Amino acid sequence: MKALVTGSTGFIGSHIVERLVARDYRVSCLIRKSTKIDYIDGLPVDFVNADYGDIESLRPAVEGVDYIFHIGGVTKAKDKRLYFLGNHETTRSLLAAVNKYNPGIKRFVLASSLTAVGPGTGTEPVDESIPYHPITTYGRSKMEAEKECLANASSVPVTIIRPPAVYGPRDKDIFEFFNSVSKHFLPLSGFGRKILSFVHAYDLADGIIAAAEHPKAAGQVYFISNEEVYDWKMLGDLAKKALKTWAITARIPHFLLYTAAGISEFVARIQGKAALMNIEKARDGVQSNWLCSPAKAFNDLGFKTRLSLEEGVANTIEWYKKNGWIK
């Protein structure tokens, strides 16, 4: 089987490339000329340069492949337009190229996000029946990418995967939380419990490939996550255990979180950079429920996650320490 992976050099994409290579796929990676390939350097893959704005340039990438894993996207941007350019427009261009140059493709898989749907209410997880209600620009851009896939479902066999919070080796976002704990500070948003779903990158990669290969998944949307209900305090406690350290728990009022996010966004704008923390990320952070149900994926695909949160946190922190991210 031949597969094309976008976002192949990033956190999730690199794990998918490794899994595909291990399953004897012939893998092509769609990259820019300036892309660093550290995570997949040395793997037996082909590299293809293309411009999403030029459908003709995408022909060598999409032609003749059995599967496309569209993992690449924009999670941080200097302005809102760039989210839609990096998440929606790239999806539209790839689908147009597939329709034109590879109408017999077996599956087009989009890595979307729980944020495309939005948070849950009360303590109930969202599932695939919940209508879209994204609360951030990133979430809305992922929603539009999903709609683009579904609009093409009659001509392209699409599958949409919505992960919740993803952690694991190479992740740079939840890493900041682990790094803070390693420095004896466990920050928590607000004073109420914030429940959420997690999935380790290894399990997510396996779930995405399982969905791509399963005939029942064509035209479907799935949440891939662990079944359990977690919160940030639980994650922090497991991090302390894995790090063999102590940390002071600090509850940060929501207004202070928004204030810090606003300052970070203002400074980044002056510097011409994308802010690591901004108002919309703060809006995500104050929500009390980011739970999703993986029941449909478990039932349709027979898929189960393998790593418990404790095992996954230990694995992740071990990688951070081995690679010098945490001292």
C-alpha positions as CSV (number, residue, x, y, z in Angstrom):
1,M,0.0,0.0,0.0
2,K,1.1,3.6,-0.7
3,A,0.3,6.4,1.6
4,L,0.8,10.2,1.6
5,V,1.2,11.9,4.9
6,T,0.9,15.7,5.4
7,G,2.3,17.1,8.6
8,S,4.7,14.2,8.6
9,T,7.5,15.9,10.4
10,G,5.3,17.2,13.3
11,F,4.2,15.6,16.5
12,I,1.3,13.4,15.4
13,G,2.3,13.0,11.8
14,S,5.8,11.6,12.6
15,H,4.2,8.9,14.8
16,I,1.9,8.0,12.0
17,V,4.8,7.8,9.5
18,E,6.6,5.4,11.9
19,R,3.6,3.2,12.2
20,L,3.0,3.1,8.5
21,V,6.6,2.2,7.8
22,A,6.4,-0.6,10.4
23,R,3.3,-1.9,8.5
24,D,5.3,-2.0,5.3
25,Y,3.5,0.9,3.6
26,R,5.4,2.8,1.0
27,V,5.2,6.3,2.5
28,S,5.5,9.7,0.8
29,C,5.7,12.9,2.9
30,L,4.4,16.2,1.7
31,I,6.8,18.9,2.9
32,R,8.1,22.4,2.2
33,K,11.7,22.9,1.2
34,S,12.4,24.6,4.6
35,T,10.9,21.8,6.7
36,K,13.1,20.1,9.3
37,I,12.8,16.3,9.1
38,D,14.5,15.4,12.4
39,Y,11.7,13.1,13.6
40,I,11.5,11.0,10.5
41,D,15.1,11.4,9.2
42,G,16.5,8.0,8.3
43,L,13.2,6.3,7.7
44,P,12.6,4.8,4.2
45,V,10.2,7.5,3.0
46,D,10.0,9.7,-0.1
47,F,9.7,13.5,0.1
48,V,7.4,15.5,-2.1
49,N,7.5,19.3,-2.4
50,A,4.2,21.0,-3.3
51,D,2.3,24.2,-3.0
52,Y,-1.3,23.9,-1.7
53,G,-2.2,27.0,-3.7
54,D,-1.3,25.2,-6.9
55,I,-3.4,22.1,-7.6
56,E,-1.1,21.0,-10.4
57,S,1.9,20.9,-8.1
58,L,0.0,18.5,-5.8
59,R,-0.4,15.9,-8.6
60,P,2.9,14.0,-7.9
61,A,1.9,13.8,-4.3
62,V,-1.6,12.5,-4.6
63,E,-1.4,10.5,-7.8
64,G,-1.2,6.7,-7.3
65,V,-1.4,6.6,-3.5
66,D,-3.9,4.4,-1.8
67,Y,-4.3,6.5,1.4
68,I,-3.9,10.1,2.3
69,F,-3.4,11.0,5.9
70,H,-4.0,14.8,6.1
71,I,-2.4,15.5,9.5
72,G,-0.8,18.9,8.8
73,G,-2.4,22.1,10.0
74,V,-2.1,25.3,11.9
75,T,-2.5,25.3,15.7
76,K,-0.9,28.8,16.4
77,A,-1.1,31.8,14.0
78,K,-0.5,35.5,14.0
79,D,-3.9,36.3,12.7
80,K,-7.2,34.5,12.4
81,R,-7.1,34.2,8.6
82,L,-4.1,32.0,8.8
83,Y,-6.0,29.3,10.7
84,F,-8.5,29.0,7.8
85,L,-5.7,29.1,5.3
86,G,-3.7,26.4,7.1
87,N,-6.6,24.1,8.0
88,H,-9.5,24.7,5.7
89,E,-7.9,25.8,2.4
90,T,-5.2,23.1,2.5
91,T,-7.9,20.5,2.9
92,R,-9.9,21.9,0.0
93,S,-6.9,21.9,-2.2
94,L,-5.9,18.3,-1.4
95,L,-9.5,17.1,-2.0
96,A,-9.6,19.0,-5.4
97,A,-6.3,17.3,-6.4
98,V,-7.6,13.9,-5.3
99,N,-10.8,14.4,-7.3
100,K,-8.7,15.4,-10.4
101,Y,-5.7,13.1,-10.2
102,N,-6.6,10.1,-8.0
103,P,-10.4,9.4,-8.1
104,G,-9.8,5.7,-7.1
105,I,-8.2,6.5,-3.8
106,K,-9.0,4.0,-1.0
107,R,-9.3,6.6,1.8
108,F,-8.7,10.3,2.6
109,V,-8.3,10.7,6.4
110,L,-8.5,14.1,8.0
111,A,-7.1,14.7,11.5
112,S,-9.5,17.2,12.9
113,S,-10.0,18.1,16.6
114,L,-12.5,17.9,19.4
115,T,-12.4,21.7,19.3
116,A,-14.2,21.6,15.9
117,V,-17.3,20.4,17.8
118,G,-16.8,22.4,21.0
119,P,-16.9,21.6,24.8
120,G,-19.4,19.4,26.5
121,T,-22.1,20.5,28.9
122,G,-22.4,19.3,32.5
123,T,-20.4,16.1,32.9
124,E,-21.5,14.4,29.7
125,P,-19.0,13.7,26.9
126,V,-19.7,14.9,23.4
127,D,-20.1,12.3,20.7
128,E,-20.5,12.3,16.9
129,S,-24.2,13.3,17.1
130,I,-23.5,16.6,18.8
131,P,-23.9,19.6,16.5
132,Y,-20.9,21.9,15.8
133,H,-20.5,24.7,18.4
134,P,-16.8,25.6,18.3
135,I,-15.7,28.4,20.6
136,T,-12.3,29.4,18.9
137,T,-11.0,30.4,15.5
138,Y,-8.9,27.2,15.5
139,G,-12.0,25.1,16.2
140,R,-14.0,26.9,13.5
141,S,-11.2,26.4,10.9
142,K,-11.2,22.7,11.7
143,M,-15.0,22.6,11.5
144,E,-14.8,24.1,8.0
145,A,-12.2,21.5,7.0
146,E,-14.5,18.7,8.2
147,K,-17.4,20.2,6.2
148,E,-15.2,20.3,3.1
149,C,-14.5,16.6,3.5
150,L,-18.2,15.7,4.0
151,A,-19.1,17.8,1.0
152,N,-16.7,15.6,-1.1
153,A,-17.8,12.3,0.5
154,S,-19.8,11.2,-2.6
155,S,-16.6,11.2,-4.7
156,V,-13.8,10.7,-2.2
157,P,-14.1,8.0,0.6
158,V,-13.3,10.3,3.6
159,T,-12.8,9.5,7.3
160,I,-12.6,12.3,9.9
161,I,-10.8,11.7,13.2
162,R,-11.3,14.1,16.1
163,P,-8.7,13.7,18.9
164,P,-9.1,15.4,22.3
165,A,-5.9,16.6,24.1
166,V,-3.0,14.6,22.7
167,Y,0.2,14.0,24.6
168,G,3.3,11.8,24.1
169,P,6.9,12.0,22.9
170,R,7.6,15.1,20.8
171,D,4.6,17.1,22.0
172,K,5.4,20.7,22.7
173,D,2.1,21.9,24.2
174,I,1.3,19.6,27.1
175,F,5.1,19.5,27.6
176,E,4.8,23.0,29.1
177,F,2.6,21.5,31.9
178,F,5.0,18.6,32.5
179,N,7.9,21.0,32.5
180,S,6.2,23.2,35.0
181,V,5.6,20.3,37.3
182,S,9.3,19.3,37.0
183,K,10.1,22.8,38.4
184,H,7.8,22.1,41.4
185,F,4.8,24.1,40.2
186,L,1.5,22.5,39.3
187,P,-0.8,25.2,37.7
188,L,-4.6,24.6,37.5
189,S,-7.2,26.8,35.9
190,G,-9.8,28.1,38.2
191,F,-11.2,26.5,41.3
192,G,-13.6,23.9,39.9
193,R,-12.8,20.6,38.4
194,K,-11.9,20.6,34.7
195,I,-12.7,17.2,33.2
196,L,-11.3,16.2,29.9
197,S,-10.3,13.3,27.6
198,F,-6.7,12.4,26.7
199,V,-5.1,10.2,24.1
200,H,-1.4,9.2,23.8
201,A,0.2,9.8,20.4
202,Y,0.9,6.1,20.0
203,D,-2.7,5.1,20.5
204,L,-3.9,8.0,18.3
205,A,-1.6,6.9,15.4
206,D,-2.9,3.3,15.7
207,G,-6.5,4.5,15.8
208,I,-6.1,6.8,12.7
209,I,-4.6,3.9,10.7
210,A,-7.3,1.5,11.9
211,A,-10.0,3.9,10.8
212,A,-8.3,4.4,7.4
213,E,-8.1,0.7,6.7
214,H,-11.6,-0.3,8.0
215,P,-14.3,-0.4,5.2
216,K,-17.0,0.6,7.7
217,A,-15.2,3.9,8.4
218,A,-15.7,5.5,4.9
219,G,-17.8,8.6,5.2
220,Q,-17.7,8.5,9.0
221,V,-16.5,10.7,11.9
222,Y,-14.8,9.3,15.0
223,F,-13.4,10.4,18.3
224,I,-10.2,8.6,19.2
225,S,-9.4,8.8,22.9
226,N,-9.2,6.9,26.2
227,E,-12.5,6.0,27.8
228,E,-11.7,7.3,31.2
229,V,-12.6,10.7,32.7
230,Y,-9.5,12.7,33.6
231,D,-8.7,16.1,35.0
232,W,-5.6,18.3,35.1
233,K,-4.9,17.5,38.8
234,M,-4.8,13.8,38.0
235,L,-2.3,14.5,35.2
236,G,-0.2,16.6,37.5
237,D,-0.1,13.9,40.2
238,L,1.0,11.3,37.6
239,A,3.6,13.7,36.4
240,K,5.0,14.1,39.9
241,K,5.1,10.3,40.3
242,A,6.9,9.8,37.0
243,L,9.4,12.6,37.8
244,K,9.8,11.5,41.4
245,T,9.4,15.0,42.5
246,W,7.1,17.3,44.4
247,A,5.1,20.4,43.2
248,I,3.0,23.1,44.8
249,T,-0.5,23.2,43.4
250,A,-1.6,26.7,42.3
251,R,-5.2,27.5,41.4
252,I,-5.1,30.4,38.9
253,P,-8.4,32.4,38.7
254,H,-9.9,32.7,35.3
255,F,-9.5,36.5,35.1
256,L,-5.7,36.1,35.7
257,L,-5.5,33.5,33.0
258,Y,-7.2,35.8,30.6
259,T,-5.0,38.7,31.7
260,A,-1.8,36.7,31.1
261,A,-3.1,35.5,27.8
262,G,-3.9,39.1,26.7
263,I,-0.4,40.3,27.6
264,S,1.2,37.3,25.8
265,E,-0.9,38.0,22.7
266,F,0.0,41.7,22.8
267,V,3.7,41.0,23.1
268,A,3.6,38.4,20.4
269,R,1.8,40.8,18.1
270,I,4.5,43.5,18.6
271,Q,7.2,40.9,17.9
272,G,5.4,39.6,14.8
273,K,5.0,36.1,16.2
274,A,2.2,33.7,17.0
275,A,1.5,33.7,20.7
276,L,2.0,30.4,22.6
277,M,-0.8,31.6,24.9
278,N,-3.6,33.8,23.7
279,I,-7.2,34.8,24.6
280,E,-8.7,32.0,22.6
281,K,-6.5,29.4,24.3
282,A,-7.5,30.9,27.6
283,R,-11.1,30.4,26.6
284,D,-10.4,26.7,25.9
285,G,-8.6,26.5,29.3
286,V,-11.5,27.8,31.4
287,Q,-14.0,25.3,30.0
288,S,-15.1,22.7,32.6
289,N,-15.8,19.8,30.1
290,W,-13.6,18.7,27.2
291,L,-14.8,15.1,27.3
292,C,-15.5,13.0,24.2
293,S,-16.8,9.5,23.8
294,P,-14.7,7.0,21.8
295,A,-17.6,4.4,21.8
296,K,-18.3,4.7,18.1
297,A,-14.7,4.0,17.2
298,F,-14.5,1.1,19.6
299,N,-17.8,-0.4,18.3
300,D,-17.2,0.2,14.5
301,L,-13.5,-0.5,14.3
302,G,-12.9,-2.9,17.3
303,F,-10.2,-0.4,18.3
304,K,-9.1,0.0,21.9
305,T,-6.4,2.3,23.3
306,R,-3.5,0.4,24.9
307,L,-1.8,2.9,27.2
308,S,-3.4,4.0,30.5
309,L,-2.8,7.6,31.5
310,E,-0.2,6.5,34.1
311,E,1.7,4.4,31.5
312,G,1.5,7.2,28.9
313,V,2.7,9.9,31.2
314,A,5.7,7.8,32.4
315,N,6.5,7.0,28.7
316,T,6.3,10.7,27.7
317,I,8.3,12.0,30.6
318,E,11.0,9.4,30.0
319,W,11.3,10.6,26.4
320,Y,11.5,14.3,27.5
321,K,14.3,13.4,30.0
322,K,16.2,11.2,27.5
323,N,16.1,14.0,24.9
324,G,17.0,16.8,27.3
325,W,13.7,18.6,27.3
326,I,13.4,18.1,31.0
327,K,16.5,18.1,33.1
